[in-house]
Amino acid sequence: MKYFTKEFQRLEQLIIHPFELKVDERTQEFSENLFNELYDNFKKDVCANIPSDSEYYDSMPKLVYESNIAYIEKYFPREILSKVSDIRFLAIQRCTQDVYNEIMAFLAKHRAIYDKAMQDYREEYQRNFSAREPRFAQYSLHDCKVVSFEWKRKDLIMNFDNRGGFTDRNVVIFKNAKIFEKENGIEGSWWICDELYKTEYGYEFHGLLEHFENLEHKYLYFTVACENMKMFKKIKFKFNK
């Protein structure tokens, strides 16, 4: 992958998380009373658009709070966290003005890197395929699950579970294929994004997939060269459990 790398996916997870901070200078010092007061306000914010009789009304604030804790611990640098009196304030989306400014600058910097990768790939794709886009490019494998691989002579056939995806195609054939990279765990993984390149012999197709195991997830690369690609809808395809 040249643009939509594992680091790119990490950037995407960083910038798409719903994290709307509010400034409160009192968070410069931690106290349980202040935290409880601000947590009550946080609950009102989270539930603002949830009907009071909804089954999620009482549980959603706790879920958002825990999600924010995991998000902050995974993505925020120590330089920022060292300036916070307690991570629990950030988890309820409250902080001082100085911390707010640093977090906004941190997120803006990484959004710019993310946006540049998106734009650079769009421009390269346009240069490669402005004259004629391949027919198979109209189908997206995003959120499809890889079920199996098989070879028929020199053709590589991939079967997908497309029930969570954005296409009705569930079989991809790479004609006269050669695999350049295939990390362990591709089977059973979810297709996240891909890059397509024109070559002198046909195409190179680069995929980034996400694999879940024991509540952990990791990203995997898959790269194949081929003369052509074809995508089919196999109506009676039996998916693995």
Backbone as CSV, one residue per row, in Angstrom:
resi,resn,N_x,N_y,N_z,CA_x,CA_y,CA_z,C_x,C_y,C_z
1,MET,0.845,-1.190,0.000,0.000,0.000,0.000,0.882,1.242,0.000
2,LYS,0.526,2.193,-0.827,1.294,3.423,-0.938,0.642,4.559,-0.150
3,TYR,-0.661,4.600,-0.119,-1.389,5.695,0.535,-2.220,5.198,1.722
4,PHE,-3.059,4.181,1.501,-3.986,3.718,2.535,-3.328,2.635,3.384
5,THR,-2.283,3.041,4.069,-1.461,2.137,4.857,-2.101,1.850,6.219
6,LYS,-1.413,1.034,7.000,-1.870,0.768,8.357,-1.865,2.056,9.181
7,GLU,-0.877,2.895,8.960,-0.819,4.165,9.666,-1.950,5.086,9.220
8,PHE,-2.288,5.034,7.938,-3.419,5.812,7.428,-4.707,5.400,8.135
9,GLN,-4.895,4.112,8.316,-6.096,3.638,8.997,-6.114,4.099,10.446
10,ARG,-4.946,4.135,11.063,-4.860,4.644,12.433,-5.260,6.122,12.471
11,LEU,-4.822,6.884,11.470,-5.209,8.286,11.376,-6.715,8.429,11.249
12,GLU,-7.314,7.568,10.438,-8.755,7.647,10.239,-9.491,7.399,11.547
13,GLN,-9.047,6.398,12.297,-9.693,6.115,13.577,-9.514,7.269,14.557
14,LEU,-8.389,7.959,14.446,-8.134,9.102,15.314,-9.094,10.251,15.024
15,ILE,-9.309,10.556,13.749,-10.053,11.780,13.419,-11.559,11.575,13.302
16,ILE,-12.025,10.323,13.177,-13.463,10.133,13.023,-14.175,9.931,14.361
17,HIS,-13.416,9.730,15.429,-14.055,9.517,16.735,-14.815,10.782,17.151
18,PRO,-16.078,10.652,17.533,-16.862,11.825,17.945,-16.391,12.340,19.297
19,PHE,-15.621,13.415,19.268,-15.001,13.902,20.498,-15.073,15.417,20.503
20,GLU,-16.161,15.963,21.059,-16.400,17.406,21.066,-16.113,17.965,22.460
21,LEU,-14.959,18.610,22.572,-14.531,19.135,23.861,-15.245,20.432,24.228
22,LYS,-15.398,20.641,25.540,-15.886,21.898,26.072,-14.866,22.421,27.071
23,VAL,-14.686,23.736,27.083,-13.696,24.349,27.958,-14.293,24.637,29.328
24,ASP,-13.567,24.224,30.347,-13.927,24.541,31.732,-12.618,24.660,32.507
25,GLU,-12.268,25.869,32.868,-10.980,26.103,33.522,-10.867,25.438,34.887
26,ARG,-11.987,25.054,35.471,-11.944,24.399,36.777,-11.280,23.025,36.698
27,THR,-11.188,22.458,35.487,-10.586,21.125,35.344,-9.067,21.164,35.489
28,GLN,-8.505,22.336,35.724,-7.062,22.445,35.949,-6.641,21.664,37.184
29,GLU,-7.570,21.521,38.116,-7.335,20.714,39.312,-8.485,19.734,39.470
30,PHE,-8.146,18.521,39.853,-9.183,17.486,39.955,-9.805,17.449,41.337
31,SER,-11.132,17.273,41.333,-11.855,16.978,42.569,-13.047,16.106,42.210
32,GLU,-13.406,15.221,43.127,-14.522,14.305,42.880,-15.824,15.070,42.707
33,ASN,-16.022,16.120,43.518,-17.259,16.893,43.421,-17.397,17.552,42.054
34,LEU,-16.305,18.135,41.573,-16.339,18.764,40.256,-16.569,17.726,39.168
35,PHE,-15.901,16.590,39.294,-16.090,15.539,38.291,-17.546,15.092,38.239
36,ASN,-18.151,14.866,39.393,-19.548,14.430,39.430,-20.477,15.483,38.824
37,GLU,-20.195,16.729,39.097,-21.002,17.811,38.520,-20.885,17.824,36.991
38,LEU,-19.659,17.743,36.505,-19.445,17.776,35.052,-19.928,16.491,34.378
39,TYR,-19.868,15.386,35.120,-20.374,14.131,34.546,-21.882,14.209,34.337
40,ASP,-22.581,14.851,35.244,-24.025,15.031,35.078,-24.313,15.855,33.814
41,ASN,-23.505,16.883,33.586,-23.673,17.686,32.366,-23.334,16.878,31.114
42,PHE,-22.296,16.057,31.256,-21.893,15.174,30.148,-23.025,14.215,29.787
43,LYS,-23.680,13.648,30.781,-24.797,12.732,30.516,-25.914,13.438,29.760
44,LYS,-26.176,14.685,30.133,-27.210,15.449,29.424,-26.821,15.679,27.967
45,ASP,-25.538,15.958,27.727,-25.058,16.152,26.358,-25.230,14.881,25.534
46,VAL,-24.804,13.756,26.104,-24.868,12.476,25.382,-26.303,12.093,25.061
47,CYS,-27.196,12.347,25.990,-28.583,11.910,25.834,-29.502,12.979,25.241
48,ALA,-28.913,14.059,24.769,-29.726,15.181,24.279,-30.693,14.772,23.183
49,ASN,-30.282,13.840,22.328,-31.122,13.421,21.199,-31.653,12.003,21.349
50,ILE,-31.625,11.495,22.586,-32.136,10.151,22.856,-33.428,10.265,23.667
51,PRO,-34.517,9.676,23.224,-35.771,9.731,23.995,-35.579,9.176,25.406
52,SER,-36.171,9.805,26.367,-35.971,9.397,27.765,-36.477,7.989,28.047
53,ASP,-37.395,7.485,27.226,-37.896,6.131,27.437,-37.121,5.094,26.627
54,SER,-36.039,5.523,25.962,-35.231,4.597,25.175,-34.441,3.669,26.088
55,GLU,-34.213,2.455,25.638,-33.432,1.502,26.420,-31.965,1.934,26.544
56,TYR,-31.539,2.873,25.682,-30.144,3.329,25.694,-29.943,4.590,26.534
57,TYR,-31.006,5.168,27.020,-30.907,6.464,27.690,-29.984,6.406,28.910
58,ASP,-30.111,5.373,29.712,-29.310,5.271,30.931,-27.917,4.700,30.672
59,SER,-27.793,3.824,29.672,-26.519,3.139,29.443,-25.565,3.893,28.514
60,MET,-26.091,4.750,27.649,-25.255,5.392,26.641,-24.143,6.264,27.234
61,PRO,-24.407,7.097,28.260,-23.311,7.909,28.811,-22.114,7.072,29.270
62,LYS,-22.388,5.962,29.932,-21.299,5.095,30.400,-20.536,4.505,29.214
63,LEU,-21.254,4.105,28.169,-20.603,3.541,26.989,-19.716,4.580,26.299
64,VAL,-20.222,5.799,26.179,-19.439,6.870,25.545,-18.219,7.203,26.395
65,TYR,-18.421,7.272,27.686,-17.322,7.563,28.614,-16.213,6.520,28.475
66,GLU,-16.568,5.247,28.487,-15.574,4.178,28.371,-14.901,4.188,26.998
67,SER,-15.685,4.496,25.967,-15.121,4.596,24.628,-14.111,5.739,24.546
68,ASN,-14.433,6.854,25.193,-13.514,7.990,25.195,-12.222,7.677,25.942
69,ILE,-12.328,6.951,27.043,-11.133,6.554,27.793,-10.205,5.736,26.886
70,ALA,-10.761,4.748,26.208,-9.956,3.899,25.324,-9.344,4.710,24.191
71,TYR,-10.120,5.619,23.639,-9.659,6.476,22.545,-8.498,7.364,22.994
72,ILE,-8.642,8.009,24.127,-7.611,8.909,24.644,-6.323,8.147,24.938
73,GLU,-6.451,7.011,25.611,-5.267,6.229,25.976,-4.539,5.696,24.748
74,LYS,-5.268,5.416,23.697,-4.654,4.835,22.498,-3.997,5.879,21.614
75,TYR,-4.621,7.058,21.495,-4.190,7.997,20.471,-3.520,9.278,20.970
76,PHE,-3.834,9.741,22.151,-3.314,11.037,22.573,-1.879,10.920,23.083
77,PRO,-0.999,11.825,22.680,0.404,11.765,23.109,0.559,12.137,24.580
78,ARG,1.640,11.656,25.164,1.903,11.923,26.585,2.076,13.410,26.851
79,GLU,2.599,14.133,25.858,2.817,15.571,26.045,1.515,16.294,26.377
80,ILE,0.430,15.839,25.766,-0.876,16.443,26.054,-1.431,15.913,27.370
81,LEU,-1.365,14.610,27.558,-1.955,14.017,28.757,-1.257,14.493,30.026
82,SER,0.013,14.840,29.918,0.745,15.315,31.097,0.231,16.662,31.583
83,LYS,-0.516,17.364,30.733,-1.044,18.684,31.094,-2.485,18.616,31.584
84,VAL,-2.998,17.405,31.710,-4.375,17.197,32.161,-4.341,16.736,33.614
85,SER,-5.156,17.339,34.447,-5.141,16.966,35.866,-5.630,15.541,36.078
86,ASP,-6.559,15.091,35.242,-7.063,13.719,35.337,-7.705,13.350,34.010
87,ILE,-7.392,12.166,33.524,-7.900,11.723,32.225,-9.423,11.627,32.223
88,ARG,-10.011,11.500,33.407,-11.465,11.381,33.488,-12.162,12.655,33.010
89,PHE,-11.507,13.790,33.184,-12.085,15.020,32.664,-12.142,14.992,31.127
90,LEU,-11.069,14.522,30.525,-11.070,14.414,29.062,-12.121,13.414,28.588
91,ALA,-12.308,12.351,29.370,-13.275,11.327,28.975,-14.703,11.860,28.966
92,ILE,-14.962,12.882,29.788,-16.283,13.522,29.737,-16.223,14.803,28.901
93,GLN,-15.117,14.916,28.146,-14.968,15.953,27.110,-14.934,17.364,27.695
94,ARG,-14.214,17.507,28.817,-13.985,18.806,29.448,-12.496,19.009,29.666
95,CYS,-12.034,20.250,29.475,-10.617,20.547,29.671,-10.413,22.053,29.745
96,THR,-9.191,22.453,30.053,-8.868,23.874,30.083,-8.683,24.393,28.651
97,GLN,-8.620,25.705,28.513,-8.437,26.297,27.193,-7.098,25.906,26.577
98,ASP,-6.051,25.873,27.393,-4.731,25.498,26.874,-4.726,24.075,26.337
99,VAL,-5.327,23.151,27.085,-5.391,21.755,26.633,-6.270,21.642,25.393
100,TYR,-7.358,22.371,25.391,-8.251,22.383,24.222,-7.488,22.802,22.969
101,ASN,-6.711,23.873,23.084,-5.956,24.360,21.932,-4.953,23.320,21.440
102,GLU,-4.296,22.639,22.354,-3.307,21.629,21.963,-3.970,20.428,21.289
103,ILE,-5.104,20.004,21.822,-5.802,18.862,21.227,-6.329,19.217,19.845
104,MET,-6.879,20.411,19.696,-7.388,20.819,18.388,-6.255,20.905,17.361
105,ALA,-5.092,21.407,17.788,-3.941,21.484,16.886,-3.449,20.081,16.524
106,PHE,-3.434,19.188,17.500,-3.025,17.794,17.280,-3.948,17.107,16.269
107,LEU,-5.258,17.272,16.450,-6.216,16.650,15.540,-6.154,17.270,14.143
108,ALA,-5.992,18.590,14.083,-5.914,19.267,12.786,-4.692,18.819,12.004
109,LYS,-3.568,18.648,12.695,-2.342,18.202,12.042,-2.533,16.833,11.399
110,HIS,-3.147,15.927,12.125,-3.329,14.575,11.607,-4.439,14.496,10.567
111,ARG,-5.440,15.346,10.683,-6.461,15.401,9.639,-5.844,15.880,8.331
112,ALA,-4.913,16.822,8.409,-4.252,17.318,7.207,-3.446,16.209,6.531
113,ILE,-2.779,15.375,7.323,-2.022,14.250,6.772,-2.978,13.259,6.106
114,TYR,-4.095,12.993,6.778,-5.112,12.083,6.241,-5.687,12.626,4.934
115,ASP,-6.061,13.887,4.932,-6.656,14.494,3.739,-5.676,14.507,2.572
116,LYS,-4.390,14.732,2.856,-3.386,14.758,1.791,-3.243,13.380,1.150
117,ALA,-3.256,12.327,1.975,-3.164,10.965,1.426,-4.360,10.670,0.523
118,MET,-5.536,11.081,0.953,-6.740,10.882,0.141,-6.625,11.630,-1.187
119,GLN,-6.194,12.876,-1.121,-6.082,13.693,-2.317,-4.992,13.180,-3.255
120,ASP,-3.857,12.782,-2.700,-2.754,12.280,-3.520,-3.165,11.020,-4.269
121,TYR,-3.893,10.124,-3.590,-4.326,8.910,-4.279,-5.348,9.229,-5.363
122,ARG,-6.295,10.129,-5.077,-7.289,10.505,-6.089,-6.604,11.066,-7.339
123,GLU,-5.571,11.872,-7.128,-4.868,12.461,-8.268,-4.106,11.408,-9.062
124,GLU,-3.467,10.476,-8.364,-2.749,9.414,-9.078,-3.721,8.500,-9.815
125,TYR,-4.838,8.195,-9.187,-5.855,7.359,-9.841,-6.374,8.059,-11.102
126,GLN,-6.602,9.351,-11.017,-7.082,10.105,-12.165,-6.057,10.093,-13.301
127,ARG,-4.791,10.210,-12.955,-3.750,10.165,-13.986,-3.716,8.802,-14.669
128,ASN,-3.926,7.748,-13.889,-3.845,6.393,-14.443,-5.067,6.006,-15.265
129,PHE,-6.239,6.507,-14.846,-7.476,5.992,-15.433,-8.396,7.075,-15.985
130,SER,-7.858,8.249,-16.244,-8.695,9.322,-16.778,-9.250,8.973,-18.160
131,ALA,-8.481,8.237,-18.944,-8.941,7.874,-20.285,-10.020,6.796,-20.228
132,ARG,-9.791,5.817,-19.354,-10.757,4.709,-19.271,-10.620,3.996,-17.934
133,GLU,-11.670,4.034,-17.163,-11.677,3.347,-15.879,-12.094,1.900,-16.102
134,PRO,-11.386,0.946,-15.489,-11.775,-0.460,-15.678,-13.165,-0.743,-15.133
135,ARG,-13.842,-1.653,-15.764,-15.241,-1.937,-15.415,-15.385,-2.403,-13.969
136,PHE,-14.433,-3.217,-13.503,-14.550,-3.760,-12.147,-14.405,-2.695,-11.061
137,ALA,-13.864,-1.520,-11.436,-13.635,-0.464,-10.445,-14.937,0.120,-9.901
138,GLN,-16.061,-0.178,-10.539,-17.344,0.342,-10.066,-17.819,-0.362,-8.799
139,TYR,-17.203,-1.512,-8.475,-17.623,-2.288,-7.310,-16.657,-2.056,-6.143
140,SER,-17.203,-1.900,-4.961,-16.386,-1.688,-3.763,-16.446,-2.925,-2.870
141,LEU,-15.293,-3.364,-2.406,-15.228,-4.507,-1.497,-15.269,-4.079,-0.028
142,HIS,-15.403,-2.796,0.214,-15.378,-2.282,1.586,-16.399,-3.003,2.467
143,ASP,-15.936,-3.468,3.629,-16.751,-4.170,4.626,-17.220,-5.540,4.169
144,CYS,-16.632,-6.073,3.102,-16.875,-7.470,2.741,-15.861,-8.350,3.492
145,LYS,-16.268,-9.564,3.807,-15.411,-10.483,4.559,-14.825,-11.529,3.619
146,VAL,-13.511,-11.709,3.693,-12.849,-12.719,2.866,-13.166,-14.100,3.422
147,VAL,-13.745,-14.943,2.574,-14.105,-16.295,2.999,-13.020,-17.289,2.630
148,SER,-12.541,-17.229,1.385,-11.561,-18.228,0.958,-10.805,-17.774,-0.282
149,PHE,-9.659,-18.443,-0.503,-8.854,-18.295,-1.713,-8.813,-19.656,-2.415
150,GLU,-8.724,-19.626,-3.711,-8.460,-20.857,-4.451,-7.827,-20.499,-5.799
151,TRP,-7.022,-21.429,-6.297,-6.367,-21.229,-7.584,-6.991,-22.143,-8.626
152,LYS,-7.227,-21.613,-9.794,-7.591,-22.408,-10.958,-6.589,-22.079,-12.050
153,ARG,-5.596,-22.984,-12.161,-4.435,-22.732,-13.006,-3.744,-21.454,-12.537
154,LYS,-3.698,-20.432,-13.390,-3.005,-19.202,-13.005,-3.952,-18.122,-12.485
155,ASP,-5.229,-18.450,-12.361,-6.212,-17.474,-11.895,-6.453,-17.641,-10.393
156,LEU,-6.450,-16.535,-9.684,-6.737,-16.531,-8.257,-8.190,-16.137,-8.050
157,ILE,-8.931,-16.953,-7.301,-10.345,-16.697,-7.039,-10.533,-16.444,-5.551
158,MET,-11.147,-15.315,-5.235,-11.449,-14.972,-3.848,-12.961,-14.943,-3.658
159,ASN,-13.426,-15.627,-2.631,-14.844,-15.634,-2.289,-15.074,-14.737,-1.075
160,PHE,-16.149,-13.958,-1.134,-16.450,-12.992,-0.086,-17.845,-13.211,0.494
161,ASP,-17.972,-12.877,1.751,-19.280,-12.696,2.381,-19.570,-11.199,2.277
162,ASN,-20.499,-10.828,1.419,-20.753,-9.409,1.150,-21.973,-8.871,1.887
163,ARG,-22.473,-9.608,2.870,-23.707,-9.182,3.525,-23.560,-7.878,4.297
164,GLY,-22.361,-7.532,4.721,-22.166,-6.255,5.398,-21.517,-5.214,4.517
165,GLY,-21.358,-5.542,3.225,-20.633,-4.667,2.322,-21.513,-3.742,1.511
166,PHE,-20.907,-3.153,0.488,-21.578,-2.158,-0.337,-21.703,-2.630,-1.787
167,THR,-21.682,-3.944,-1.995,-21.778,-4.480,-3.336,-22.540,-5.794,-3.322
168,ASP,-23.122,-6.151,-4.458,-23.784,-7.442,-4.569,-22.834,-8.508,-5.112
169,ARG,-21.582,-8.150,-5.374,-20.583,-9.092,-5.885,-19.918,-9.827,-4.726
170,ASN,-19.736,-11.125,-4.878,-19.085,-11.885,-3.815,-17.992,-12.822,-4.310
171,VAL,-17.655,-12.742,-5.600,-16.554,-13.525,-6.165,-15.677,-12.597,-6.998
172,VAL,-14.372,-12.622,-6.733,-13.418,-11.831,-7.505,-12.405,-12.780,-8.138
173,ILE,-12.193,-12.626,-9.426,-11.219,-13.444,-10.140,-10.090,-12.544,-10.631
174,PHE,-8.876,-12.868,-10.215,-7.684,-12.182,-10.698,-7.074,-13.054,-11.796
175,LYS,-7.124,-12.574,-13.012,-6.669,-13.350,-14.160,-5.137,-13.341,-14.241
176,ASN,-4.587,-14.553,-14.413,-3.126,-14.721,-14.533,-2.429,-13.960,-13.406
177,ALA,-2.723,-14.353,-12.196,-2.350,-13.576,-11.013,-1.026,-14.010,-10.403
178,LYS,-0.439,-13.071,-9.690,0.751,-13.330,-8.886,0.627,-12.529,-7.601
179,ILE,0.653,-13.236,-6.467,0.536,-12.567,-5.172,1.896,-12.012,-4.758
180,PHE,1.940,-10.722,-4.496,3.159,-10.079,-4.030,3.246,-10.062,-2.511
181,GLU,2.097,-9.920,-1.848,2.076,-9.852,-0.390,0.748,-10.371,0.130
182,LYS,0.818,-11.253,1.125,-0.386,-11.815,1.743,-0.041,-12.161,3.189
183,GLU,-0.432,-11.272,4.099,-0.128,-11.497,5.508,-1.062,-12.559,6.090
184,ASN,-0.572,-13.258,7.099,-1.353,-14.318,7.734,-2.629,-13.766,8.353
185,GLY,-3.723,-14.489,8.140,-4.999,-14.089,8.723,-5.926,-13.398,7.756
186,ILE,-5.568,-13.384,6.456,-6.426,-12.721,5.470,-7.811,-13.368,5.427
187,GLU,-7.832,-14.722,5.392,-9.122,-15.395,5.412,-9.841,-15.080,6.725
188,GLY,-11.083,-14.665,6.629,-11.850,-14.287,7.805,-11.724,-12.818,8.166
189,SER,-10.937,-12.064,7.389,-10.745,-10.641,7.662,-11.708,-9.801,6.837
190,TRP,-11.867,-8.546,7.263,-12.778,-7.612,6.607,-11.996,-6.646,5.721
191,TRP,-12.474,-6.486,4.494,-11.828,-5.603,3.540,-12.127,-4.149,3.917
192,ILE,-11.077,-3.348,4.134,-11.251,-1.966,4.565,-11.129,-0.999,3.391
193,CYS,-10.011,-1.045,2.692,-9.804,-0.132,1.572,-8.780,-0.728,0.615
194,ASP,-8.648,-0.124,-0.556,-7.716,-0.657,-1.547,-7.202,0.437,-2.465
195,GLU,-6.147,0.094,-3.181,-5.554,0.970,-4.189,-5.410,0.169,-5.482
196,LEU,-5.641,0.826,-6.598,-5.534,0.175,-7.900,-4.541,0.934,-8.765
197,TYR,-3.636,0.199,-9.406,-2.626,0.806,-10.257,-2.568,0.104,-11.613
198,LYS,-2.355,0.891,-12.646,-2.165,0.354,-13.990,-0.696,0.003,-14.167
199,THR,-0.419,-1.169,-14.733,0.942,-1.605,-14.999,1.064,-2.025,-16.458
200,GLU,2.278,-2.323,-16.889,2.487,-2.715,-18.275,1.879,-4.078,-18.594
201,TYR,1.670,-4.879,-17.571,1.093,-6.210,-17.775,-0.371,-6.283,-17.340
202,GLY,-0.919,-5.203,-16.806,-2.318,-5.215,-16.387,-2.556,-4.298,-15.213
203,TYR,-2.705,-4.894,-14.023,-3.034,-4.113,-12.834,-2.299,-4.648,-11.609
204,GLU,-2.142,-3.758,-10.641,-1.777,-4.155,-9.284,-2.902,-3.703,-8.375
205,PHE,-3.340,-4.611,-7.510,-4.452,-4.345,-6.611,-3.940,-4.525,-5.188
206,HIS,-3.983,-3.441,-4.412,-3.473,-3.452,-3.043,-4.646,-3.338,-2.078
207,GLY,-4.709,-4.248,-1.127,-5.801,-4.226,-0.159,-5.313,-4.091,1.268
208,LEU,-6.092,-3.379,2.084,-5.866,-3.310,3.527,-7.073,-3.939,4.200
209,LEU,-6.821,-4.925,5.046,-7.894,-5.660,5.698,-7.746,-5.585,7.206
210,GLU,-8.856,-5.816,7.896,-8.861,-5.787,9.352,-9.246,-7.158,9.877
211,HIS,-8.442,-7.671,10.798,-8.639,-9.005,11.348,-8.911,-8.907,12.848
212,PHE,-9.963,-9.590,13.309,-10.323,-9.589,14.723,-10.050,-10.970,15.324
213,GLU,-9.416,-10.977,16.489,-9.154,-12.231,17.187,-8.953,-11.954,18.668
214,ASN,-9.713,-12.652,19.509,-9.612,-12.488,20.961,-9.771,-11.019,21.386
215,LEU,-10.785,-10.370,20.817,-11.126,-8.982,21.121,-10.048,-7.988,20.676
216,GLU,-9.049,-8.468,19.961,-8.014,-7.603,19.421,-8.166,-7.535,17.905
217,HIS,-7.688,-6.435,17.326,-7.734,-6.338,15.880,-6.405,-5.834,15.345
218,LYS,-6.084,-6.273,14.142,-4.865,-5.808,13.489,-5.147,-5.659,12.000
219,TYR,-4.304,-4.859,11.347,-4.469,-4.603,9.924,-3.491,-5.443,9.126
220,LEU,-3.958,-5.914,7.973,-3.180,-6.822,7.140,-3.108,-6.298,5.708
221,TYR,-1.978,-6.573,5.049,-1.810,-6.182,3.652,-2.019,-7.384,2.724
222,PHE,-2.616,-7.080,1.576,-2.744,-8.075,0.517,-2.490,-7.368,-0.813
223,THR,-1.525,-7.848,-1.590,-1.183,-7.222,-2.869,-1.079,-8.293,-3.940
224,VAL,-1.760,-8.060,-5.055,-1.741,-9.033,-6.143,-1.593,-8.294,-7.475
225,ALA,-0.821,-8.883,-8.383,-0.708,-8.378,-9.759,-1.493,-9.318,-10.664
226,CYS,-2.121,-8.764,-11.689,-2.929,-9.593,-12.571,-3.084,-8.921,-13.934
227,GLU,-3.500,-9.715,-14.917,-3.778,-9.158,-16.242,-5.108,-8.418,-16.251
228,ASN,-6.067,-8.949,-15.489,-7.388,-8.329,-15.419,-8.103,-8.837,-14.177
229,MET,-9.187,-8.156,-13.812,-10.018,-8.583,-12.697,-11.464,-8.669,-13.139
230,LYS,-12.169,-9.651,-12.583,-13.598,-9.780,-12.835,-14.305,-10.025,-11.518
231,MET,-15.482,-9.417,-11.361,-16.272,-9.582,-10.148,-17.651,-10.116,-10.512
232,PHE,-18.076,-11.126,-9.766,-19.339,-11.786,-10.071,-20.240,-11.842,-8.849
233,LYS,-21.498,-12.059,-9.111,-22.485,-12.292,-8.059,-22.866,-13.760,-8.106
234,LYS,-22.430,-14.501,-7.116,-22.736,-15.926,-7.025,-23.879,-16.094,-6.047
235,ILE,-25.085,-16.194,-6.570,-26.303,-16.110,-5.755,-26.382,-17.213,-4.703
236,LYS,-26.006,-18.418,-5.058,-26.173,-19.541,-4.162,-24.885,-19.867,-3.412
237,PHE,-24.026,-18.902,-3.279,-22.769,-19.118,-2.583,-23.029,-19.405,-1.102
238,LYS,-22.395,-20.456,-0.576,-22.580,-20.817,0.832,-21.438,-20.238,1.653
239,PHE,-21.783,-19.369,2.589,-20.772,-18.705,3.403,-20.327,-19.611,4.563
240,ASN,-19.051,-19.516,4.893,-18.550,-20.204,6.078,-19.079,-19.545,7.343
241,LYS,-19.261,-20.291,8.340,-19.716,-19.720,9.602,-18.530,-19.131,10.355
